[in-house]
Amino acid sequence: MTSKSVDHSGLTFRRDYFGDLKAWQALVDLLKDTFDIDIGPLQQMGGPDSSSMPFGWFTDDGRLAANLSAFSMPLVINGRRVNAAAFQSGAVRPPWRGRGLYRDLTRKALAWCEEKGFEAIVLYTDKPSLYEPYGFHSLSLHAYSGKVPAASKAQTPARRLDPLEKADFELLRMALQTRAPVSNVFAVRESAAMFLINTQLDPGVRISWIEQERAAVAWKMETPGHFTLLDVVSDNIPSLAAIMGALEIEAERVDVLFCPDKLGWSGEAKPLETHTQLMIRAPAEIAFDRPAMLSPMADF
Ligand SMILES: CC(C)(COP(=O)(O)OP(=O)(O)OC[C@H]1O[C@@H](n2cnc3c(N)ncnc32)[C@H](O)[C@@H]1OP(=O)(O)O)[C@@H](O)C(=O)NCCC(=O)NCCS
């Protein structure tokens, strides 16, 4: 890395500012203005991930001109537990772009990860060239598609959960605390805050509770007959047949948006078509044992 300069005139640097509600609101506004994403509801859902370490440059009137947040995102990759961090909420408001602010924040976030001893860092981006100079590589991601398994008849059907309703939220929060990774090939081990906010960001996502399996299932049915499984939160992942039996779904086709190694079902792996890439910075190159992707409920 070369020692390029940064112009932060008129701005004040702050880190670890999530305890200050005004500063948190400044981040909510920055992300709304930059990405049209509203992370405001997170405050009613237990707040941001407690490991979060935001780095930001603030204006005198309390607006956030530039931000990059890091947080702990424990992963499993090819059966191995990886103590990973993730970067998110990277944005600079247009008047402050091109001054080196993002480079400055990237370096500060990388130094924090180094200090904390994280083994790897992951991020999503539509601008991979921003991160390649720092040793990040894009991962090749695959979803699975196939036939519906013969559904196992459930004792009791699943019921819908509303994560904004107190009792349902509590049930979901407990399940997230004790969850097993949804795949041994590639999955998050915790990241409850991401799951919770992702239930709110996409109105098509439904969450159902299967009491018999003590499992919360995130799924979609965007066109009739086409079932999409996004994630399963349980300490013992049920089979796809048990899940579909409990959901009482009539479908001809299933897409699974994570590696289905625990589902007792196999589909055809298909390259994921998205405009963003998942990048990783790790000491050694990562090649998945089987085609895989991170559940969209872990998107960050
Ligand atoms: C991308 C963005 C964060 C860059 O912020 P910035 O403060 O203007 O960036 P900097 O001035 O610190 O430049 C940092 C480096 O990124 C490069 N860069 C800037 N914009 C870039 C872009 N759109 N694509 C690729 N590289 C870019 C710069 O050339 C510079 O390279 P250098 O370190 O080799 O000199 C900002 O334009 C932005 O917020 N865009 C919209 C949101 C976004 O895309 N966020 C990142 C998604 S993960």
The ligand as an SDF file (V2000), in Angstrom:
LIG
                    3D

 48 50  0  0  0  0  0  0  0  0999 V2000
  -17.0020    3.8370   -3.6870 C   0  0  0  0  0  0  0  0  0  0  0  0
  -16.8580    4.9600   -2.6800 C   0  0  0  0  0  0  0  0  0  0  0  0
  -17.0220    4.3780   -1.2780 C   0  0  0  0  0  0  0  0  0  0  0  0
  -15.4690    5.5740   -2.8270 C   0  0  0  0  0  0  0  0  0  0  0  0
  -15.3020    6.5870   -1.8390 O   0  0  0  0  0  0  0  0  0  0  0  0
  -14.1710    7.7270   -1.9780 P   0  0  0  0  0  0  0  0  0  0  0  0
  -14.0240    8.4020   -0.6430 O   0  0  0  0  0  0  0  0  0  0  0  0
  -14.4800    8.5850   -3.1270 O   0  0  0  0  0  0  0  0  0  0  0  0
  -12.8890    6.8630   -2.2700 O   0  0  0  0  0  0  0  0  0  0  0  0
  -11.3700    7.3450   -2.0520 P   0  0  0  0  0  0  0  0  0  0  0  0
  -11.2210    8.7680   -2.5080 O   0  0  0  0  0  0  0  0  0  0  0  0
  -10.9600    7.0500   -0.6600 O   0  0  0  0  0  0  0  0  0  0  0  0
  -10.6330    6.3780   -3.0320 O   0  0  0  0  0  0  0  0  0  0  0  0
  -10.1510    5.1360   -2.5800 C   0  0  0  0  0  0  0  0  0  0  0  0
   -9.6920    4.3320   -3.7460 C   0  0  0  0  0  0  0  0  0  0  0  0
  -10.8180    3.7780   -4.4160 O   0  0  0  0  0  0  0  0  0  0  0  0
  -10.7730    4.0910   -5.7950 C   0  0  0  0  0  0  0  0  0  0  0  0
  -12.1690    4.2880   -6.1920 N   0  0  0  0  0  0  0  0  0  0  0  0
  -12.9600    5.3440   -5.9080 C   0  0  0  0  0  0  0  0  0  0  0  0
  -14.1830    5.1580   -6.4270 N   0  0  0  0  0  0  0  0  0  0  0  0
  -14.1650    3.9450   -7.0390 C   0  0  0  0  0  0  0  0  0  0  0  0
  -15.1210    3.1990   -7.7650 C   0  0  0  0  0  0  0  0  0  0  0  0
  -16.3660    3.6530   -7.9750 N   0  0  0  0  0  0  0  0  0  0  0  0
  -14.7490    1.9920   -8.2590 N   0  0  0  0  0  0  0  0  0  0  0  0
  -13.5030    1.5130   -8.0680 C   0  0  0  0  0  0  0  0  0  0  0  0
  -12.5390    2.1900   -7.3730 N   0  0  0  0  0  0  0  0  0  0  0  0
  -12.8760    3.3880   -6.8860 C   0  0  0  0  0  0  0  0  0  0  0  0
   -9.9450    5.3490   -5.8750 C   0  0  0  0  0  0  0  0  0  0  0  0
   -9.3370    5.4670   -7.1310 O   0  0  0  0  0  0  0  0  0  0  0  0
   -8.9320    5.1340   -4.7850 C   0  0  0  0  0  0  0  0  0  0  0  0
   -7.8670    4.3110   -5.2290 O   0  0  0  0  0  0  0  0  0  0  0  0
   -6.3930    4.4920   -4.6210 P   0  0  0  0  0  0  0  0  0  0  0  0
   -6.4590    4.1660   -3.1590 O   0  0  0  0  0  0  0  0  0  0  0  0
   -5.5840    3.5240   -5.4080 O   0  0  0  0  0  0  0  0  0  0  0  0
   -6.0320    5.9370   -4.8580 O   0  0  0  0  0  0  0  0  0  0  0  0
  -17.9270    6.0750   -2.9170 C   0  0  0  0  0  0  0  0  0  0  0  0
  -17.8660    6.4730   -4.2490 O   0  0  0  0  0  0  0  0  0  0  0  0
  -19.3500    5.6310   -2.6150 C   0  0  0  0  0  0  0  0  0  0  0  0
  -19.8370    5.7480   -1.5100 O   0  0  0  0  0  0  0  0  0  0  0  0
  -20.0550    5.0840   -3.6310 N   0  0  0  0  0  0  0  0  0  0  0  0
  -21.4220    4.6120   -3.4760 C   0  0  0  0  0  0  0  0  0  0  0  0
  -21.5240    3.4680   -2.4860 C   0  0  0  0  0  0  0  0  0  0  0  0
  -20.5370    2.3510   -2.7670 C   0  0  0  0  0  0  0  0  0  0  0  0
  -20.3550    1.9280   -3.8880 O   0  0  0  0  0  0  0  0  0  0  0  0
  -19.9280    1.8390   -1.6710 N   0  0  0  0  0  0  0  0  0  0  0  0
  -18.9580    0.7710   -1.7280 C   0  0  0  0  0  0  0  0  0  0  0  0
  -19.6840   -0.4820   -1.9730 C   0  0  0  0  0  0  0  0  0  0  0  0
  -19.0670   -1.8290   -1.0770 S   0  0  0  0  0  0  0  0  0  0  0  0
  1  2  1  0
  2  3  1  0
  2  4  1  0
  2 36  1  0
  4  5  1  0
  5  6  1  0
  6  7  2  0
  6  8  1  0
  6  9  1  0
  9 10  1  0
 10 11  2  0
 10 12  1  0
 10 13  1  0
 13 14  1  0
 14 15  1  0
 15 16  1  0
 15 30  1  0
 16 17  1  0
 17 18  1  0
 17 28  1  0
 18 19  1  0
 18 27  1  0
 19 20  2  0
 20 21  1  0
 21 22  1  0
 21 27  2  0
 22 23  1  0
 22 24  2  0
 24 25  1  0
 25 26  2  0
 26 27  1  0
 28 29  1  0
 28 30  1  0
 30 31  1  0
 31 32  1  0
 32 33  2  0
 32 34  1  0
 32 35  1  0
 36 37  1  0
 36 38  1  0
 38 39  2  0
 38 40  1  0
 40 41  1  0
 41 42  1  0
 42 43  1  0
 43 44  2  0
 43 45  1  0
 45 46  1  0
 46 47  1  0
 47 48  1  0
M  END
$$$$
